[in-house]
Amino acid sequence: MKALVIGSTGATGTELTKQLIEQEEFTEVHVFVRNVPTINHQKLNVHKVDFNEISSWSDQLKGDVLFLTMGTTLKTAGSKEAQYKVDVTYQYETAKAAANNNVPRLILISSIGANHNSIFFYPKIKGKLEEMVKKLNFKSICILRPPVLDRGEAMMRPTERKTIAFVKRLNKFGLLVSQKPMTTLLLANKMILLATKETIHKTISLEAKDIFSLKN
């Protein structure tokens, strides 16, 4: 299989890329990035691209499955417009190009609470992207809405550490068990599982409990 990865330098994308390389099912792993990663492997094909000019490299989006793991924060992006461009525009335009190239399967990392009708900006744009990609001509679309992600102590922001610690404390008392933190290692593993499984539905959306319960 040939995998295409968008967002491969982020926490989830980095872990996903590492695991894809280790999987026998995948003979090629193509990552499309603004900055070349340090990882190197004979299976890995790195494409340095401009996400503002997707049409100039869209012909390279050919393979068996497209993984969309790109995302940013409002603080990092600097404005809602810039965050929308990263979280929605870049990912949608990439997915549209892949669908036009007959890539059969899309796996999208969305967010807990994603809802295009939300009054809050972040879940609203995540929900909007979900609705947009559902209309594309993929044979199979898997949308994952993971809980708060445990990216490892070294990569987490102070607010993320506090959130994870708080949720874990509640979990000990049987509260918010369905939203217990998920490691990026586990999330990447579940994404690969979905990519290699037979599917009977064109589109499936998986909440945190559904992702945790996926079996090999």
Secondary structure, DSSP 8 states (H G I E B T S, - for coil): -EEEEESTTSHHHHHHHHHHHH-TT-SEEEEEESS--S---TTEEEEE--GGGGGGTGGG--SSEEEE-----HHHHSSHHHHHIIIIIIHHHHHHHHHHTT--EEEEE--TT--TT-SSHHHHHHHHHHHHHHTS--SEEEEE---SEE--TTT--HHHHHHHHHHHHHHHTTSSGGG--EEHHHHHHHHHHHHHS--S-SEEEE-HHHHHH---
